[in-house]
Amino acid sequence: MNEKYLSVSDGEKCPVCDHSTLKVTAREIDVPHFGQTLLYSSLCRNCGFRQSWQYPLEARTPHRYTLYVSDPSDLTSRVIKSNTASITIPELGFSLESKMSSDPFITNVEGVLQRARSTTQTLISWADTQEDKEKIEKLLSDIDRAIAGELSFTLIIEDPFGISTIEATNPKKLKIEELKSSEDAQ
């Protein structure tokens, strides 16, 4: 992985402890599957606060990948998600919206379901009513059935920068669509 430091700033004010002990680093790195990426990182020597952001420097053709998951072997299909991509599983009512502050990841379909389960699990403590709690428990049950290969579903990734992809174990179950870029729409 090639890496080039662009800037280092030491002694910045930390947003957590308010001391001037924050080191901010910007560097350009070449990340497999993602290409040239600008990586910002902050670390406070006083309180330990840390934060990082990744920004793609390369834009490709926007795409939508739709994978029809109907067999346990489909769960091993590789998912490469950039921070500009959104993931949707309509049958579960799950979506992971794109945000420049979201983390990119490389996993498989089962890993996406595990992330969905983890996120959903935290919602139980926020449920205001018994009815809400039961809906969340039903969703967790459906996610568990999908992880076990007992529930068919559709995994959709849309990436306006075209960096994300799905590498399907069965390519016949994968539909790839080229999307219009926001510049073309104007």
C-alpha positions in Angstrom: 0.0 0.0 0.0 1.6 3.3 -1.1 1.4 6.1 1.4 2.2 9.8 1.1 1.9 12.2 4.0 0.3 15.5 3.0 0.2 17.3 6.3 0.7 16.9 10.0 -0.5 19.4 12.5 0.4 19.0 16.2 -0.9 21.0 19.1 -4.5 21.6 17.9 -7.3 22.0 20.4 -9.0 18.7 21.3 -12.8 18.9 21.0 -13.2 16.6 24.0 -10.7 17.8 26.7 -10.1 21.3 25.3 -6.3 20.9 25.6 -3.9 21.8 22.7 -2.6 18.2 22.5 -4.4 17.0 19.3 -2.3 15.7 16.4 -4.0 15.8 13.0 -2.6 13.9 10.1 -3.6 13.9 6.5 -2.2 11.3 4.1 -3.0 9.8 0.7 -3.0 6.1 0.5 -3.7 3.5 -2.2 -6.2 1.0 -0.7 -6.9 -2.2 -2.5 -10.5 -2.2 -4.0 -10.9 1.5 -3.0 -8.1 3.1 -4.9 -6.5 6.5 -3.9 -8.0 7.6 -0.6 -7.4 10.6 1.6 -7.1 9.6 5.2 -7.5 12.1 8.0 -6.8 11.0 11.6 -6.8 12.8 14.9 -5.3 11.7 18.2 -5.2 13.6 21.5 -2.2 12.8 23.7 -4.1 14.1 26.8 -7.4 12.3 26.8 -7.0 9.6 24.1 -9.7 10.9 21.8 -9.2 9.6 18.3 -11.2 10.0 15.1 -10.5 9.2 11.4 -12.2 10.0 8.1 -11.7 8.5 4.7 -12.5 10.3 1.5 -12.2 8.6 -1.9 -10.0 10.5 -4.4 -11.1 8.5 -7.4 -14.6 8.4 -8.8 -15.8 5.7 -11.0 -19.1 5.1 -12.8 -22.0 5.0 -10.2 -23.5 1.5 -9.8 -26.2 -0.4 -8.1 -25.5 -4.0 -7.2 -28.5 -6.2 -6.4 -27.8 -9.7 -5.0 -30.6 -12.2 -4.6 -29.7 -14.3 -1.6 -31.6 -17.6 -1.5 -29.0 -20.2 -0.5 -26.6 -20.4 2.4 -23.7 -20.3 -0.1 -24.8 -16.8 -1.1 -23.9 -15.6 2.4 -20.2 -16.0 1.5 -20.4 -13.5 -1.4 -17.9 -10.7 -0.8 -19.2 -7.2 -0.1 -16.9 -4.2 -0.6 -18.5 -1.0 0.8 -17.0 2.4 0.5 -18.1 5.3 2.8 -20.1 6.7 -0.1 -22.3 3.6 -0.5 -25.7 2.8 0.9 -26.8 -0.8 1.7 -30.5 -1.8 1.7 -32.2 -5.1 2.5 -35.8 -4.4 1.7 -37.3 -7.6 3.1 -35.8 -6.8 6.5 -36.5 -3.0 6.3 -32.8 -2.4 6.9 -30.8 0.3 5.4 -27.3 1.7 6.0 -27.2 5.1 4.5 -24.1 6.6 2.9 -22.3 9.2 4.8 -18.8 10.6 4.3 -18.2 9.9 8.0 -19.2 6.2 7.7 -16.5 3.6 7.7 -15.7 1.6 4.6 -15.5 -2.2 5.0 -14.8 -5.4 3.3 -16.8 -8.4 4.5 -19.3 -11.0 3.2 -23.1 -11.0 3.1 -23.2 -12.7 6.5 -21.0 -9.9 7.9 -23.5 -7.3 6.6 -26.3 -9.2 8.4 -24.2 -9.4 11.6 -23.8 -5.6 11.4 -27.5 -5.2 10.9 -28.1 -7.5 13.9 -25.7 -5.5 16.1 -27.4 -2.2 15.1 -30.8 -3.6 15.7 -29.9 -5.1 19.0 -29.1 -1.7 20.4 -32.6 -0.5 19.5 -34.2 -2.7 22.1 -33.0 -0.5 24.9 -34.5 2.5 23.1 -37.9 1.0 22.6 -40.6 3.1 24.2 -43.4 0.6 24.1 -43.8 -3.2 24.4 -45.1 -3.1 20.8 -41.9 -1.4 19.6 -39.8 -4.0 21.5 -41.8 -6.9 19.9 -41.2 -5.4 16.4 -37.5 -5.2 17.1 -37.4 -8.8 18.4 -39.2 -9.9 15.3 -36.6 -8.2 13.1 -33.8 -9.8 15.1 -35.5 -13.2 14.6 -35.7 -12.5 10.8 -32.0 -11.4 10.7 -31.1 -14.6 12.5 -33.1 -16.7 10.0 -31.3 -14.9 7.2 -27.9 -15.6 8.8 -28.9 -19.3 9.1 -29.8 -19.3 5.4 -33.5 -19.9 6.2 -34.8 -16.6 4.8 -34.3 -15.3 1.3 -33.6 -11.6 0.8 -32.2 -9.0 -1.5 -29.0 -7.1 -0.8 -28.7 -3.8 -2.6 -25.6 -1.6 -2.7 -25.7 1.8 -4.4 -22.5 3.8 -4.7 -22.5 7.2 -6.5 -18.7 7.0 -6.7 -18.7 3.5 -8.1 -16.1 2.2 -5.6 -18.2 -0.5 -3.9 -19.0 -3.9 -5.3 -20.4 -7.3 -4.6 -18.4 -10.3 -5.7 -21.1 -13.0 -5.8 -20.4 -16.7 -5.3 -23.1 -17.2 -7.9 -22.8 -14.4 -10.5 -26.3 -15.4 -12.0 -27.9 -14.0 -8.8 -26.2 -10.6 -9.2 -27.7 -7.7 -11.1 -25.4 -4.8 -11.9 -26.9 -1.5 -13.1 -25.0 1.6 -14.1 -26.6 4.7 -12.6 -26.6 8.2 -13.9 -24.1 10.4 -12.1 -25.5 13.5 -10.3 -23.6 15.6 -12.8 -25.4 13.9 -15.7 -28.7 14.5 -14.1 -28.2 18.3 -14.1 
